């Protein structure tokens, strides 16, 4: 995992695996957000597997799939809602972390 801090409560990373979710919890994160559509890549774990791993370690998880270059106002609004409801650090992931960072910047502005 190569985690980048966007602000103290929002961090991004590239694709993670279900076996890494326990490490995410140990790092103090309370919520994980997947911004990658299922089947975007050949070897990508399904969100259902990620959500099950998160539940096992007490993390909240959200599926907010954003196709690269096709972010919608509704997705930005959904991210704002999730962030407003959650306390504690959030880790969002996609293929590289870049679309998560872009979505967060849009959510902060709107």
C-alpha positions in Angstrom: 0.0 0.0 0.0 1.2 3.4 -0.9 -1.1 5.7 1.1 -1.1 9.5 0.3 -2.6 12.0 2.7 -5.0 14.5 1.1 -6.0 16.0 4.4 -5.8 14.7 8.0 -9.0 12.7 7.7 -8.9 11.6 4.0 -6.2 9.4 2.5 -6.0 7.6 -0.9 -4.2 4.6 -2.3 -4.2 2.3 -5.3 -6.0 -1.0 -5.3 -5.8 -3.0 -2.1 -6.6 -6.6 -1.5 -8.9 -8.2 1.1 -6.0 -9.5 3.1 -4.7 -5.9 3.5 -7.9 -4.7 5.2 -6.8 -5.8 8.6 -3.6 -3.6 8.2 -5.9 -0.7 7.2 -7.8 -1.1 10.4 -4.5 -1.3 12.4 -3.4 2.0 10.9 -6.5 3.6 12.5 -8.8 4.0 9.6 -12.5 3.8 10.3 -13.9 3.7 6.8 -12.8 2.5 3.4 -14.3 3.7 0.1 -13.9 1.8 -3.1 -14.1 4.2 -6.1 -13.2 1.5 -8.7 -16.0 -0.3 -10.6 -15.9 -4.1 -10.3 -14.2 -5.8 -13.2 -12.2 -2.7 -14.2 -9.1 -4.8 -14.2 -8.4 -8.5 -14.7 -7.0 -9.3 -11.2 -9.1 -6.8 -9.2 -10.9 -8.1 -6.1 -14.7 -7.7 -6.2 -16.1 -5.1 -3.9 -18.2 -7.7 -2.1 -15.0 -9.4 -1.0 -13.5 -6.1 0.2 -16.7 -5.3 2.1 -16.7 -8.7 3.8 -13.1 -8.2 4.9 -13.8 -4.7 6.2 -16.8 -6.0 8.2 -14.7 -8.6 9.8 -12.4 -6.0 11.3 -15.1 -3.4 12.1 -14.5 -1.0 9.3 -17.4 0.7 7.4 -17.1 0.3 3.6 -18.7 2.1 0.7 -18.9 1.4 -3.0 -18.7 4.5 -5.1 -17.6 3.3 -8.5 -16.3 6.1 -10.7 -15.4 5.3 -14.3 -12.2 7.2 -15.1 -13.0 10.6 -16.7 -16.7 10.1 -16.1 -17.3 11.4 -12.6 -20.9 12.7 -12.1 -22.3 15.4 -9.8 -24.3 12.6 -8.1 -21.2 10.7 -7.3 -19.6 13.8 -5.8 -22.7 14.4 -3.8 -22.7 10.8 -2.5 -19.1 11.2 -1.4 -19.9 14.4 0.4 -22.7 12.6 2.2 -20.5 9.7 3.3 -17.8 12.0 4.5 -20.3 14.1 6.5 -21.6 11.0 8.2 -18.3 9.4 9.1 -15.9 10.4 11.9 -12.3 9.3 11.8 -9.9 8.8 9.0 -11.1 7.5 5.7 -9.0 5.5 3.2 -10.3 5.7 -0.4 -8.9 3.5 -3.1 -9.1 3.1 -6.9 -6.5 1.9 -9.4 -3.9 4.6 -8.4 -5.6 6.9 -5.9 -5.9 9.7 -8.4 -9.6 9.5 -9.0 -10.2 9.4 -5.3 -8.2 12.5 -4.8 -10.0 14.2 -7.7 -13.4 13.2 -6.3 -12.5 14.5 -2.8 -11.4 17.9 -4.3 -14.7 18.2 -6.1 -16.6 17.3 -3.0 -14.8 19.9 -1.0 -15.7 22.6 -3.5 -19.4 21.7 -3.9 
